[in-house]
Amino acid sequence: AALWWRINRHLEPAVATNATDPTPAPWTDELANVVGPDRADLLRASSWWPALVTALDHATARGWALPDLIAPIHAAEVDECQALVWRTTMLTNPVHHEPVDHLWTPEPEHPSATAASVTADEVEVIDDAWAILQIEAMIRTQRGEPELTQAEINDLLSRRDAWHEAGVTPERLVRINELSAQFYEARFPGSWAHDYLFDRLHTDIAGDPGWRPGDAPAGWTSLVSHLRRQGVPDHEMIRAGVAKQASTGNLIDRFRNRVVFPITHDGQILGFIARRHPDAGDTAGPKYLNTPETPLFHKGAQLYGHAPSLLRGGRPVLVEGPMDAIAVTLATGGAYVGVAALGTALTREQARHLRRYTDLPIVATDNDKAGHAAAERAYWILTDLGHDPLHATLPEGADPADLIALSRQKELEHALRSSTPLGVVMLTKAIADYARTGDLGAAFAVIGAANPTRWNYSLTELAKATGHPIPSLRAALAAHLDPYTGPDAVVSTRQAPSPFLRHSNPAADSGPAPAQGVRGPER
C-alpha cells in the first residue's frame, strides 16, 4: 500500500485528467476566509486548481468540512495545490469499486484531528495509513473464505488415504451407525436417560428427528449382541467405533449406561456422543464420551447441534457441551441453535462448517475463567475465517443447561438477544491490560482481526481510553496490518506511536507476538 501511494504521487489522478474549467461552487466564497487571500490566490494560480475544485466539490457534497480538507501543507518543492488534490482524493475515495458501506472509511470527524500544519512527510504517513486500511478492507470484503492451509490439506489427504486401509465403505459404516442409533432409541422411553433429560430440559425430546436421544444399556454386550443378530461382523463394529476389544479379548459395547446422541452431517450419522449416568463415578469413564476417530468420524471436523433448526435459519450459538447446545435451542424455539465442539476446542474446520449457516455466530461459553479463555481462542479462529462473532454474557456461575434446568430460560434468551461484538469484549480486556503494562499490542491485534466495519468504533474507544490521538492509533493499526512489517508485528505505545514517523512499524522493537490464532496476540 505504501509503494502504491509513493508511485501514484508521480502520476495524475483520474480527478485531474477529468477536470474541466471550474464553475463556482458553494464553498468557493469561503476559501479566502479559511485560507487567507494570499494563499487562495496561490492555489487558484496552480495548474492543479481545476482538479482541486473537482475534488473539493466531491468531498463537501459528502459532508466533509472545508477547513478539514485544506489544512496547510508546508513542504519544499511541492505544489501545495497538487498535494491537496491527492490528500482530498485519498480521504474521500476508497480504493475499490464497491459501495463505500462495505469498506472501512474514516468517520467525517476524524480528519479534523489532522487539520494542524503538517509537512509533506507527515502527510505521506497519514495517507499511507489510510491507504493500507482501505486496501485491507477491500481485500477482506472480496476474498470470501480463506483457502485451506497446507496443514488442512494434509489432514484431508490423510483421511482419504485412511479409506484405502479401512476395508469397509463409508456407506457400510453409516449403516452400522444407523442400526446402533435405532437400538438406542428403542430403549429410550421409560429409561433413566429419558427421565434425566426431562428433568434437565423440562421438555420431552424423545422422537425428535434432530436429536434422536437414546439409552445405552449398562450391559457389556447389549449392542454387540444386537448387531451380530443383524449380520454385522465384529471387525466392522470396531471400525465404526460402536464396539471395542476388552483386555480379555472379548468384544464389548463402547457406550454403556449412558444417554446417547447421534452426531449427524447431511442426514448421515457419523458417530455418537454419550453422557454417563449422573450417579456413576469417575470409574465409569469420562463425563462425555465420543465415538473414537474412525474413517467416517473426526471429532475436530463436526459440531453437535440441531440440524433442522440450523437449516431453518436459526442463529448458531457456540457453547461448551451438548447439553448446553440442546438447552439453547429449546429455550429459543430454534431461533438460536446451540452448537458444541466434540471433545476438543473449536477448530478451523468447525469454523468453516459454520459458514454454511452464518458469518455472525454467537459465542456463549460459560461465564468463568475457562469459558473466557475458550471465547478468546474462538475469536482468533472465527475472525481469521471471515466471521464477525458476537458474545452473549451469561449469568456468573451458570451455563445454558443450568439456566434451563432452573427454569431461567428467559435469562438465557435475553443474554442471546443482547449479544455484543466479541471484539468489543476482547478490546475492553486489552485496554485494561494496557493500563497495567503500557503496551497496546494486544489491542491492535484484536482490532486488526475484527471486521473492518468495526475499526472506526474501536479506534475511537481506544483513543478515549488511552488519550492517544486517533490518527496516531490509525497509523499504528496500519503498521500492524501492513504485510511489509512482517506477520508478527505488534505495536507498543509505551511511547505514543506517531503517524508522522517514516517507519513502517512505529515500534519495531516491541518484538513478535506469542503464537496461536491468525492476527491475534497468539499466532
N, C-alpha and C positions, 0 to 999 in steps of 0.2 A: 504493500500500500504506500509506503514511503517512497519507493522508487517511482511508483505511478505518479505521485504528486511532483516529484523533482523533475521528471521528464516532461510532464504536461505544462509546467511553468514556462517552458520554452515554446509552447505551441499556442495557437489561438483557440480559445474555447468556442464551442458552437454559438454561444451567445454573441461573440464578436463577429463571426462571419455572417450571421443572420441579421445583425443590427442594421437599421436604416436611419435616416435623419430623424433625430428625436423630436417628438412633439411634446408640448408642455404636459407634465404630469402633476397630480395634486401635491406631491412633495417638493416640486421644484422651487416653490416660493419659500419653503422652509430652509433650503440649502444654505443660503448666505447667513441666516440667523444661527444655524447649527455649527457651521464650519468657519464662519467669518468670510467677508467679501474677498479678501486676497486669495485664500485657499480655494474658494469657489471658482474664481477666475482661472486659477491654475488647472483645476480639474476640467473645466469646460474647454480649455485650450488643448488638452491632450487628444491625440488621435483615438484614444480608447474611450472618450466621453460617450459616443453613441452606445457602446457596449455596456458601459456603467449604467446609463439611463435604463436600458432594457432590463438589466439585472435588478436594479433597484425597484423598477415598476413591478417586476415579478415578485420580489420579496415583500414589498409593502402591501401588495394585494393579498398576501398570505398572512398578514398580521404582524410582520416584523416592524419594529420602530426604527425610523431613520437614524437617530443617534447611535443605535447599536450597530448599524451596518457601516457607518462611515467614520468610525473611530480612527484617529490619525495613525498612519503607518510611516515611521521615520526610518529611512534606510538609504544609504548612498547608492547611486547608480540604479535606482529602481523608480520606474514611473509609478507614482502613487495611484494614479487612476487605474492603471493596469492591475496593480496589486489589489485594489479594492474590488475590481471585477472578479478576480479569482476568489478572494475571500467571500464575497457575497454569493457567488455561484456555489462554492463549496458548502456554505452554511445552509443554503435553501434548496439544493438539488441533490437528493440521494443518488448514489451511483448505481442505478438499476433501471429497469423498465417496468416495474410492477407498481401498484398503488402504494403511496407513502405509508399507509396504515400498517402495512405488513412488515415494515422495517424499522430499525432504530433510527430516530431523528431527534436532535436536541430540542428540548422544550423552548418555546419562544423567549422565556425569561432568562435562559442560560447565557445567551450571547452578551447580555449586559455585564456579565462578570468579566468579559474581556474588553470592555469598552475603554480601558485605560490606554495610554500611549504605549505602544509596543514596537519592537524592532522587527525587521524582516525575518531574522532567525526565529524570533518568538512566534511570529505568525505561522512560520513553516511548521513548527512543532504542534501548535494548536490544530492546524489544518490536517497535519499527519494523523493526529489522534482521531479527528472526525472521520477522515478517510478510512482508517483502519476499522473503526467501529461500524461504519456504514457498510463497508465491503464484507466484514464478518457477518453482519446481519443479513446481507443479501445471500451469502453463501449458505447460511443456516436455513434461510427460507426456501432456497432452491434445492438443497441437497437431499431432502427426504430422510429416509432411514440410512444410517451409515452402513457401509459394506461390511461383510464378515471379516473379522480379524483372522490372521493366519492360525491362531490357536483354535478359533471356532471351526475353521475349515478342516484342520487336522482332526478335531473331535468328530466331525461329521464323517470324515473318511474312515476313521476307526470304527464307527458304528456300522458303516456299510460293510467293512471287511468282516465284522463280527457275524454278520448273517451268513457268510460263506462257511463259517465253522459251526453254525448253530445246529445244523442237522434237522431243522424244522422251519416251516414257513411262517411268516407273520400272521397269515390267516388262521393257522392252526393255534398259535398262542392266543390270539384274540378269542377263538372258540373256547379254549380251556378256561380263560378268564370269565367268559360269559357263563359257562356252566357253573363255575365257582360262585359267581355273584348270585345266580338263581338259587343255589344251595343255601347261601347265607340269608337271602331274602325270605325264603320259605320258613326259616326258623325264627325270624324276627318277631312276628306278632306273639304277644304273651311272654316274651323273654325278658330277662333283666335288662338287656340292651334297649328294648322298647321303652320300658318304664324309666330308665335312666335318661334317655333323650327327651322324653316327655317332661320329666321333672326339670331338666335343664333349659328346655326351649319353650315350654308351655304350648307346644304345638306338636301334633302327631304328623310326622313326615313320612310314615310308612307308605310305600307305594308311589311316592313322588318320583317321577322318571328322571329328575335332575339329581336327586340324592341317592336313591336306591339303598337305604341303610340295611344292614344285615347283622346277624348274630353268628359269630364263630363259636361253636360249642367248645366246652372245656376239654373234651376227649382228645387223645393224642392223634387218632387217625380217622376222625369223623369224615373229613373232606376226602382224604386219601381213599378210604373205602368206597365213598360215593363215586369218585371219578373212575376208579377201577371198574366199577359196575357199568360206567358209561364207555368203557373201552379205551380209557386214556392210559398209556403206559407210564411207568414210573419216571423215566428219564424226561418225558415231556412235562410232567408236573414240576420237576426240578427246574427245567429250563424256563417254565412260565413263572416260577417263583412262588407258587402256592403251596409247595411242599419242600422239605429238606431232609437230608440224611442225618439221623441221630448218631451219637457216638457209638451206639450199639450196632450201627449198620442198618437199622430199620428206617423206613420212610415214615415221616410224621408230618402233621399239618404245620405250616409256618404260623398261622394265626389261630390262637386258642384262647377261649374265654375273653373275647374282645368284641366290641361293636365295630363293624367293618363298613367302610365306604369305598366304592369303586372310584378310580381315577380314570376319567374318560378324555378322549380327544377325538373330535369329529365323529362322535357317536360310538366310538370303539373303546372298550375297556382295556387300558394298558397295564393296570396294576391296582393295588389296594393300599389304603391307609387305615390303620386299626388302632382303636383306643382301648387300653386294658381295662378290666373290671375295676371300678373305683375302690373296692375293698382289697384288691390284690396288692401285695407289696412289691418292692423293687426286685425281689427274686423272680417275679413273673415277667421280667423284661422291661424295656423302656416304656414310658407312658404312651408314646405313639410309635408304631412300628410300620414301616413301609415295605412294599414289595422290594426285594433286592434288585440291583442292576441286572437287567436282562436285555437281550437283543431288542425287545419291544419297549421296555420302560427304563427311562433315565430320570432320576429324581430332580436333577438340575434343569430339566427341559420343560417340565409341565408345572402348572399351577392348579391347585384344587379349588373349584368353585362351581356354582350352579350354572351350567352351560345354557339352559333355556332362558334364564333371565339375562345373561350376557347377550345372547342373540336377539333379545327383545329391546336392547338398548340400555340396559342397566349400567350405571357407572361403576367400574371396577374399584374396589377398596382393598388395598394391601394390608393384610393382618398377619398375625404370627402363628395361627394354628387353625386346623379345620373346624373346630367348634366355633371359633371366632368368625370364620367365614360364613358358617350357617347362620349364626346369630345376626350378622349384619344384613344378610339377605332377607331373613324372616322379619326383622324389625322394621324394614322399609318396604316390604311388599315387593321386593325385587327392583325398586328404583335405584338402590345401591346394592352391588353384588360383592360379597366378600370373596377374596381370592388369597390363598395361602401357599407359600413355598412348602416343599415337601422334604422336611428333614435337612434343609440347608438354608443359608441366607439367599436373598434374591440374586439371581444370576442374570447375565446379559441375555441368554436365550429366553428366559422367562419374561424379561422386559420387552424383548422383541415380540413375543407372543401377545403381550398386552396391546400392542399397536394394532392388532386386528380389531380392537374394540374402541380404543380412545388414545389420545396423547395427553389426557388430563386425568390420570389416575389419582386417587386419594390415598395417602399413607396414613393408616390408623393403627400404628403399633402401640403397645402398652405404654402407659404414662409412668415409666420407671427408667432407670439408668440403661438397662439392656434395650428397652424399647426405643429410647432416644438414639442409642448407637445404631440400631437397626434402621431407623429412619434416615440418619445421616448417610449410612452406606447406600441405602436405596436411592438417595438424591443423586449421587455421582453417577450411578449406573443408569438411572432413568433419564437424566438430563443429557448424558452422552448419546443416548439413543433417540433423542428428539422429543422426549416427554417434557411437559411443563407441570410437574407434580404439585398437588395440594396436600395440606396436612390437617387432619382432624385431631383436636386435643381432647382426649378422653379424661374423665374424672380420675384424679390421682388414685392409684392403687387398684384400679378396676380395668378389666379388659372387656371387649364386646360380649363375650359369653357370660361373664359375671353380671353385666348390666341387664341382659335379657332374663337371666335366671332370677334376678332380684326384682323383676317387673319394672325395670327402669329403662325400657326400650325408648321412651320419649327422649331421655337424656342422650342416648346413643344416636338417635335420629337427628337431634339438634346439633350434636357435635359434627355430624357428617354434613349437614346442610350449611353450617357456618364455617366450613373449611377455608383456610387461608393458604396462600402460596407457601410451599415448604421452604423455598429460597428465602422468604422473609424471616421464617423461624431460624434458619441457619445464619442469616446475616445478623440477627439480633445477638446470637451467641458469639459470632465473630467480633462484633463491636464490643461486647463485654470482655472478650479476651484482649482486645486492643487496649482497653482501659487498664488492664493488668500488665501487658507486655510491651505496649507501644508499637506492635507490629500489625500491619493491616494486610499481610499476605493472605491470610485465610479469608478475609472479607472480599478481596479481589478475586480469589478462586471461586467463591460462592457466586458472586455477581457474574463473573465470566462464564460460568457453567449454565446460568439461567437463560430462559428465553429472552431474546433481545428486547421484547416489549416491556420487560421488567427493568431494564438498565436505568432509565431516567429516574424512576422512583427510588431505586436502590442507591444511586449516586447521591440523590438529594438527601436521603436518610443518613447516608454516610457522612455527608458534609455537615448536617445538623449535629451529629453525634461527635464528630472529631474536630470541627472548626476549620478543616481544610477547605479551600475554595473548590467549587465544582470543576472548573477547568483543570486544576491540578489533579484531581481524582480521575477525571476523564482521561487525561494523558497517561496516568499510571495504569488504568484499566486497559488502555490501548497497548501499552507496553507489555502487559501480562498476556494479551491475546496475540500480539504480533509474533508470527512464526519465526521471524528472524532473530528473536531474542532467545529462542530455544524453548522446547516444550515444557521445561520445568521452571521457567522464570517466575519468581514471586517478588512482589513489590513490597518493600518495607517503608513505613512512613515514620520511623522514629525521628527522622528529619523530613519534613513535608516534601514530597516529590514535586519538583517544579516543572510545569509543562513547557518552560522556556529553556530547558537544558537540551542541548542537541545530542542526546543519548537515546538509543532505542529502549534502554531499560533504566529508569531513574534510580534504581537501587540494585545494580548488578551484583553487589557484594552480599546481598541478603541470602544467597545460597539457594539450592534447589529445594522443592517441596518434598515431603515424605511421599512414599509410594502407595497408591491404591487406585482410586477411580480416575476417570479421564477428566481433566481440568480441575479436579478437586484438590484440596490440600493433601489428599492421599492419592497418589497416581498409580 
